[in-house]
Amino acid sequence: MKRLALPVLVTVLYCSALSLRAGGPPSFEPARPSGMPLAVSGAPAAMTFEQQTDAVKQFCVTCHNDMIQRGQLSLASFDASKVTENAAIAEKMIRKLRTGMMPPKEAAKQPDAATRLALVTSLETALDKAALTHPNPGRRPFQRLNRAEYGSAIKTIFGLDIDVATFLPSDTISASFDNIADVQMPSATVM
């Protein structure tokens, strides 16, 4: 490991020196889907809730309404001020808009790149603010120790090195792992 560290360090320093001599580090453009240019001034202008709702009604409701429900989705009652109440739908909209999948290329009404980017950024910002104020870490299922964890705990707590395989049944394997909580159910033998 030490043999590899020195050449890597020398290479990094050499590249940094070349970069500084050439006028500073190269500027990299962030990755983005094709057809989605960045706003000229950097960050897109934020849209109000009314502007977001109007944009969705103008460009999305033609296909995603109560009658057609393309993709089993109706945005006819979409209200951007209540976007956090349907965060899953908003996340789906963001993904489709970011990748340029929606509105489809053949749709008659297309938002310009600035409108698309402003809508996506505004939706993401609203969801991010809601996630910060009301975090939802999900639930943690019951998880018991597997045999290796149990043996390590006994050694750490009591200083005893025991062969747990003689005392405990084999652990359930799921996806090549023996410590996935969903499949490690307590049994009478384990108890």
N, C-alpha and C positions, 0 to 999 in steps of 0.2 A: 504494500500500500504506500509506504514511504517513497519507494522508487518511482511510483507514478505521480505522486504529488508535486515533485520538483519540476518535471517537464511540463505539467499542466500549468503550474504557476508561471513559469517562464513564458509559455505561449500566451497566456492571458495578459501578462505585463507587456509583451512585445506588441500584441494587437492593440492594447490600450495606447501605447506610445505612438503607433502608426496612426491611430484614429485622432489623437490630439494634434499630431503634426499636420494632418490633413484638414484641420479646422473643426475638430470636435467629433463627438460620436455620431454615427449615422442616425438619421431620423427614420423610424420605422412607422409605416402606416398600419393601424390596427386592422385585423382581419374582419371582413364583413361580407355579406352575401353580394353577389353581383347585382348591379342595378340599384344599389343602395349607397350613393355617395354620402360622404360626411357633409354636414352643414358647413358653409363657407366660413362662418365666424367661429367655428369650433363646436360648441354645444348648441343643440337646436333650441329654438325658442319654446318655452313651456306653453302648453295649451290650457285654457280654462276648461272646467268640466263641461260647460256648454259647447265649446268648440270641439271637444272630444266626442261628445254625444252627436253633434251635427255631422262630424266626419264619418262616424260609424253609420249613421242613418243614410248619408249620401253615398258611401262606397260599399257598404256591406249588406244593408237590409234588402236590397234588390233580390239577392239570393237567399239570405238567411232571415226569412220572415216566418210568420206563423203558418202561412199556407204552404210554401215551398220547403222550408226547413232543410236546405242543402246541408249535408253533413250532420243531420239530426240536430241542427242548431238554429235557434231563432234569436236574433238580436233586435227584434222589433221593439222590445221594452227596455233596451239597453240604456242605462243611466250611469254616466261616468262618475258621478258623485257617490254612487253606491257600488263601485267596482270591487271593493273588498268583500262584499257579500257573496260575490260569485268569482272568487279568485281563480278557481280552476278554469273557468271560461276565459277570464282575462289572460291567464298564462298561455292558453291555447291560441288566443288572438295574437298575443305578442310573438309567439314562435312563428306563426304563419306570416305575420307582417314582416318580421325581421328577415326571414328567408326569402321573401318575395313571392311566396306561394299564393298569398291573398292580397288584393283581389287577383283572380286568375288573369293571365296575359290577354285572354280573349274578351274579358269584360269591357264593356263600353266605357264605363267610368273608372278612371285610374287616378289615384292621388299623385301629386308630384312628390319627388323624393323628400323635400323638406317637410311636407305635411305628414308623410308616412313616418319619417324619423321622429318628428315632434309628437305624433300620436303614440308611438311605441314608447318613447322616453317618458311621456307623461303618465302612461299606464304603469310602466315599471316603477316610476317614482312613487306613485300612490300606493302600489302594493308593497314596496320596500318600507315606506313610512309606517304602514299598518303592521308589517311584520316586526318592526322595531318596537312599536308600542305594545303590541300583543303577540309576543313570540309563542309559537306552537311547536314544541320539540317533538310532539308525537307521544306515543305511549311505549313504555318498555315492558315487554312481556316477562313473565317469571323465567328466571334462568338459574339452573342449578350448575354446580361445578362439574366439569367432566373429570375423568379419573386422574389425568395429569395435573389439573388445577388443584384437585383435592389433595393429592400427594404433596404438592408444593406447599399448600397451606398448612398441612400437618407438620412438614419439616420446618417451615418458618415459625409457626406458633410454638410447637413443642420440642423442636430439635430432633425429631424422630424421623429416620429414613425407613419408610415402610414400602412394601410392594403392594400397591393398591389393587393390582390385577387379581390377587388371590382373594380379596375381600369384596370387590365391587364387580357388577356385571359389565359387559362391554358397552361402550357408549354408542348411541345411534349416530350414524354417519349421514350427512346431508351435504351434497355438493362437495364432497371430499373433506368436509370439516366435521369435527366432533364437538364443537362448542356453539352451534346455532341454537338459540333459545327456543325457537318454534318447535324443534323436534326433541329437545331434551326434557322429557316429561319425567317427573318423579314416579318411581314405582315402589311397590312394597319392599322389594329386595334392596333398593337404594336406601330407603328409609331405615 
